[in-house]
Amino acid sequence: MNNIKVLTIGGSRNIGYFSSIRLLDLGATVTFLLRKPSVFENDETIQQYVRAGKARLVHGDALVKEDVKRAWTVAQGDDDKPVDFLVSTVGGTPHFELTKGFVVSPPNLVAQSLLNCLKTLPTPYPKIIVISSNGLTRSGHRKLPFLLKPVSSYLLAIPHADKRGAEEVLAYCAGWEWDAQDSPGTEILGEDWKASADLPAPGSLKSAVVVRPAFLTDGVCRADTPSSVVPYKVEEGHAGRWTVSRKDVAYFLVEKVIRNWNEWEGKRVSIAY
């Protein structure tokens, strides 16, 4: 893990933040693309790594293609070693509207951020990890516990459409199957996103993983507690389960997926207690 290079999008809080701290603690160099770098101004954990040159803060917006391109350049650094990982954990701060449920502005925040990352990918391509959500496809929704179904279909309908857009983009570039009925519509991806000359060719992104957490909580990282029992379950596709903490997802992302990439490469997996 020592000396790997990571670009993180959405790393200022939650899963992105917790996984970045784990990576930094293990010796990785992590570049953060941040709309507000001041978010870390009083964060001594991050600041000690900034002073050591291991955490790099880039002022910019993942919705701006040129900002993402600049972040890749900073993540690359001055040597010839390529960037090892892109970790995308983007998720806006939602507000509630009675007729729409939770709304994020813009509604295509996750999908467009990932599109910009993929359109500016350096070569050789880095390994890609995208955080999505459990139960957001039609088949996945059928597996949800009964009481979670209205949360997914009403309260989280708009954020889930955005994440379906991101998953569809990655599936297209990775050559994975994707049900057209799960496409989120032109509001998320626009009319001609596949026609972009900058987008990696279909099937060319072999090194990618999608992690679909269940309903996220602010609980502790159970995996950090010594035990012979794995505190969460991971399965391909979607899961009929309830919750998982953001810290346990970050643990899985770093300690399992990144450390054991060959085991997870090319998979879309759910994680839940």
Backbone torsions as a table, in degrees:
resi	resn	phi	psi	omega
1	MET	NA	-23.4	-176.8
2	ASN	-64.0	133.2	174.4
3	ASN	72.3	12.2	171.0
4	ILE	-73.8	154.7	-180.0
5	LYS	-109.6	131.7	-176.8
6	VAL	-130.8	133.9	167.3
7	LEU	-105.3	125.0	179.9
8	THR	-115.4	131.5	176.7
9	ILE	-112.8	119.0	-174.8
10	GLY	91.8	25.2	-174.2
11	GLY	-91.0	9.4	-176.8
12	SER	-79.7	-14.8	-177.6
13	ARG	-159.8	170.1	172.7
14	ASN	55.1	-137.1	-173.2
15	ILE	-57.8	-42.6	-179.2
16	GLY	-61.6	-40.9	179.2
17	TYR	-68.3	-49.6	-176.5
18	PHE	-63.5	-39.0	178.8
19	SER	-70.6	-35.4	178.4
20	SER	-64.6	-41.2	177.8
21	ILE	-62.3	-42.5	177.6
22	ARG	-60.4	-44.0	-179.6
23	LEU	-64.1	-44.0	178.5
24	LEU	-62.3	-41.5	179.1
25	ASP	-62.7	-26.1	-179.1
26	LEU	-91.6	1.7	175.1
27	GLY	102.3	2.6	179.0
28	ALA	-72.7	158.3	169.2
29	THR	-101.7	122.1	-174.1
30	VAL	-117.6	125.2	175.3
31	THR	-103.5	125.5	-179.7
32	PHE	-104.2	127.7	168.7
33	LEU	-94.5	118.0	-169.2
34	LEU	-131.0	129.5	172.5
35	ARG	-68.6	-31.4	179.1
36	LYS	-132.3	88.1	178.0
37	PRO	-57.8	-21.0	179.5
38	SER	-63.5	-14.1	178.5
39	VAL	-59.0	-25.2	-178.8
40	PHE	-101.7	6.9	-173.9
41	GLU	-56.1	-41.0	-177.8
42	ASN	-107.7	17.7	179.8
43	ASP	-96.4	97.0	-174.5
44	GLU	-66.8	-29.2	177.0
45	THR	-60.4	-48.8	178.0
46	ILE	-68.4	-41.9	-174.7
47	GLN	-62.6	-33.5	178.6
48	GLN	-66.1	-32.8	177.1
49	TYR	-78.0	-29.7	173.8
50	VAL	-62.8	-45.8	180.0
51	ARG	-63.4	-31.9	-179.9
52	ALA	-83.0	-4.4	-179.6
53	GLY	80.2	10.2	-177.6
54	LYS	-93.6	-26.9	174.3
55	ALA	-109.0	125.7	-178.4
56	ARG	-117.5	125.3	-176.0
57	LEU	-105.9	120.1	-179.5
58	VAL	-112.9	122.1	178.4
59	HIS	-78.5	117.1	-179.7
60	GLY	175.9	-179.6	-174.6
61	ASP	-128.4	128.5	179.9
62	ALA	-65.0	-14.0	176.2
63	LEU	-80.8	-6.2	179.6
64	VAL	-110.3	113.7	-173.6
65	LYS	-56.7	-42.5	-178.6
66	GLU	-65.7	-32.3	176.7
67	ASP	-66.6	-40.7	178.9
68	VAL	-66.0	-41.7	178.8
69	LYS	-59.2	-41.4	178.8
70	ARG	-65.7	-37.1	178.6
71	ALA	-63.9	-39.4	176.3
72	TRP	-60.5	-40.4	-179.7
73	THR	-63.6	-42.9	178.7
74	VAL	-66.2	-41.8	179.7
75	ALA	-63.1	-34.5	177.2
76	GLN	-64.8	-42.7	-179.6
77	GLY	77.8	-162.5	-173.2
78	ASP	-95.1	-7.3	-179.3
79	ASP	-95.5	-176.3	-177.2
80	ASP	-92.8	0.0	-177.5
81	LYS	-77.6	127.0	-177.1
82	PRO	-72.6	167.0	174.0
83	VAL	-70.1	133.5	-175.6
84	ASP	-85.9	-40.9	-173.1
85	PHE	-138.8	142.7	161.2
86	LEU	-106.9	126.0	175.8
87	VAL	-116.8	111.5	-178.9
88	SER	-107.8	111.2	179.5
89	THR	-123.2	27.9	-174.5
90	VAL	-58.5	137.5	173.9
91	GLY	-167.0	123.4	-176.6
92	GLY	-75.7	178.3	174.5
93	THR	-92.7	109.5	-173.6
94	PRO	-78.7	152.9	168.8
95	HIS	-124.2	154.1	-172.5
96	PHE	-95.1	133.4	171.9
97	GLU	-125.8	133.2	-171.4
98	LEU	-56.7	-39.9	-175.4
99	THR	-87.1	-11.8	-175.1
100	LYS	-122.1	-14.4	-172.5
101	GLY	81.9	-147.1	-179.3
102	PHE	-79.3	133.1	-175.9
103	VAL	-124.6	136.9	175.1
104	VAL	-116.0	140.4	178.8
105	SER	-114.5	126.4	-5.8
106	PRO	-73.6	161.1	-175.7
107	PRO	-69.7	-12.9	179.1
108	ASN	-110.8	29.4	-176.1
109	LEU	-54.5	-50.3	-175.3
110	VAL	-69.2	-48.0	-177.2
111	ALA	-64.9	-44.9	-177.9
112	GLN	-68.9	-36.4	177.2
113	SER	-61.6	-43.7	179.1
114	LEU	-67.7	-40.1	176.3
115	LEU	-56.0	-44.9	179.7
116	ASN	-64.8	-37.1	176.9
117	CYS	-64.3	-43.2	-177.3
118	LEU	-72.1	-32.8	179.4
119	LYS	-71.9	-16.9	-178.1
120	THR	-115.9	14.3	-176.5
121	LEU	-55.5	132.3	172.2
122	PRO	-76.6	164.8	174.4
123	THR	-115.8	143.0	-2.4
124	PRO	-65.2	152.4	-177.6
125	TYR	-60.9	137.3	172.9
126	PRO	-75.4	165.7	170.6
127	LYS	-74.0	145.4	-171.7
128	ILE	-124.0	129.7	174.1
129	ILE	-122.1	125.8	179.3
130	VAL	-120.9	128.0	174.6
131	ILE	-89.5	123.8	179.1
132	SER	-118.5	-140.0	179.2
133	SER	-145.9	149.9	176.0
134	ASN	-73.9	142.0	170.8
135	GLY	79.5	16.3	-174.3
136	LEU	-92.1	-11.2	173.4
137	THR	-94.0	170.6	-179.6
138	ARG	-61.3	-46.3	179.8
139	SER	-67.9	-36.8	178.7
140	GLY	-66.9	-38.5	179.8
141	HIS	-62.3	-35.9	179.5
142	ARG	-64.7	-25.2	-178.7
143	LYS	-84.2	-14.6	-175.4
144	LEU	-64.3	148.7	170.0
145	PRO	-54.8	145.0	-172.3
146	PHE	-52.0	-44.0	-175.9
147	LEU	-73.1	-15.4	177.3
148	LEU	-88.0	-15.3	-176.1
149	LYS	-61.9	-45.0	177.5
150	PRO	-67.6	-29.1	175.6
151	VAL	-62.4	-43.7	-178.9
152	SER	-71.1	-44.7	-172.6
153	SER	-81.0	-23.2	-179.8
154	TYR	-113.1	-62.8	-173.8
155	LEU	-64.2	-36.7	-175.0
156	LEU	-110.2	16.8	-174.9
157	ALA	-58.8	-44.8	-176.6
158	ILE	-73.3	-48.4	175.0
159	PRO	-59.3	-34.6	179.6
160	HIS	-70.8	-34.6	175.7
161	ALA	-62.6	-40.2	178.0
162	ASP	-61.8	-45.0	-179.8
163	LYS	-70.3	-31.9	173.3
164	ARG	-63.3	-37.1	176.3
165	GLY	-60.9	-44.9	178.4
166	ALA	-62.8	-42.2	179.1
167	GLU	-64.8	-38.5	179.6
168	GLU	-64.5	-42.0	178.4
169	VAL	-59.9	-47.8	-178.7
170	LEU	-66.4	-39.6	178.0
171	ALA	-60.7	-40.3	179.0
172	TYR	-62.1	-46.8	-177.3
173	CYS	-74.3	-27.2	-178.9
174	ALA	-89.7	-12.3	-178.1
175	GLY	79.8	24.8	178.9
176	TRP	-87.7	157.4	173.8
177	GLU	-66.6	143.9	176.8
178	TRP	-147.1	126.3	179.6
179	ASP	-77.0	120.5	-178.1
180	ALA	-58.9	-25.0	178.4
181	GLN	-67.6	-17.9	179.1
182	ASP	-91.1	-1.5	179.1
183	SER	-63.0	138.1	-172.8
184	PRO	-82.5	-10.4	179.8
185	GLY	101.6	170.4	-173.3
186	THR	-70.0	-21.5	178.3
187	GLU	-61.9	-29.1	-178.0
188	ILE	-91.8	-48.8	-172.6
189	LEU	-108.7	-10.3	-177.0
190	GLY	80.2	-175.5	-173.8
191	GLU	-82.1	-44.4	-166.6
192	ASP	-123.8	38.9	-174.5
193	TRP	-63.6	-30.6	-179.4
194	LYS	-71.1	-17.1	-177.0
195	ALA	-84.0	-4.4	-178.4
196	SER	-63.5	127.6	-180.0
197	ALA	-70.0	-19.1	-177.6
198	ASP	-82.9	-16.9	-175.2
199	LEU	-75.0	137.5	176.2
200	PRO	-54.7	145.8	-177.9
201	ALA	-62.3	150.1	178.2
202	PRO	-54.6	129.4	178.1
203	GLY	83.4	2.2	-174.8
204	SER	-87.0	-17.5	-179.3
205	LEU	-96.3	87.1	-176.9
206	LYS	-80.9	-26.7	-174.1
207	SER	-99.1	80.4	-179.2
208	ALA	-145.0	149.3	177.6
209	VAL	-138.8	137.5	171.4
210	VAL	-111.1	129.6	177.0
211	VAL	-112.6	125.0	-176.0
212	ARG	-114.1	91.5	179.5
213	PRO	-70.7	152.4	169.0
214	ALA	-71.5	-171.9	-179.5
215	PHE	-54.5	123.2	-170.1
216	LEU	-83.9	139.8	176.9
217	THR	-123.7	168.8	177.0
218	ASP	-96.7	24.2	-177.9
219	GLY	-70.4	175.6	-178.5
220	VAL	-71.6	168.6	174.0
221	CYS	-85.9	101.2	-179.3
222	ARG	-66.8	-28.4	-177.9
223	ALA	-67.7	-19.4	178.0
224	ASP	-79.8	-10.0	178.8
225	THR	-87.3	122.6	-178.0
226	PRO	-55.9	123.9	-179.6
227	SER	-166.6	151.4	177.2
228	SER	-84.0	-8.3	-177.5
229	VAL	-101.6	124.7	175.6
230	VAL	-68.9	125.7	-171.6
231	PRO	-75.1	-15.0	-178.9
232	TYR	-130.2	164.0	177.0
233	LYS	-114.1	140.2	178.0
234	VAL	-121.8	130.0	178.2
235	GLU	-145.1	151.6	179.3
236	GLU	-68.7	148.1	-178.1
237	GLY	81.3	-142.1	-180.0
238	HIS	-110.3	162.8	-175.2
239	ALA	-124.4	148.7	175.3
240	GLY	-90.6	57.8	-175.3
241	ARG	-129.7	176.0	-167.1
242	TRP	-98.9	-69.9	-167.1
243	THR	-135.3	169.0	170.6
244	VAL	-162.3	148.4	-179.9
245	SER	-83.3	150.9	177.3
246	ARG	-59.2	-36.4	-178.3
247	LYS	-69.4	-33.6	176.5
248	ASP	-72.1	-33.8	175.5
249	VAL	-64.4	-42.3	177.9
250	ALA	-62.7	-40.2	176.7
251	TYR	-59.4	-48.6	-179.7
252	PHE	-61.1	-43.9	-178.3
253	LEU	-57.3	-45.9	-175.1
254	VAL	-85.5	-54.3	-170.5
255	GLU	-75.9	-23.2	-179.6
256	LYS	-109.5	-58.6	-173.7
257	VAL	-66.7	-54.1	-176.0
258	ILE	-69.4	-40.8	-179.3
259	ARG	-69.8	-27.8	-175.8
260	ASN	-127.2	55.9	-170.3
261	TRP	-57.1	-41.2	-176.5
262	ASN	-61.3	-25.3	179.3
263	GLU	-74.5	-28.7	-171.1
264	TRP	-111.6	-15.1	-175.7
265	GLU	-54.2	133.4	177.7
266	GLY	81.9	8.6	-176.2
267	LYS	-109.0	152.7	169.9
268	ARG	-118.0	112.8	-169.9
269	VAL	-126.4	149.8	173.0
270	SER	-100.1	154.7	176.4
271	ILE	-137.3	131.3	-177.3
272	ALA	-163.2	161.4	175.4
273	TYR	-77.2	NA	NA
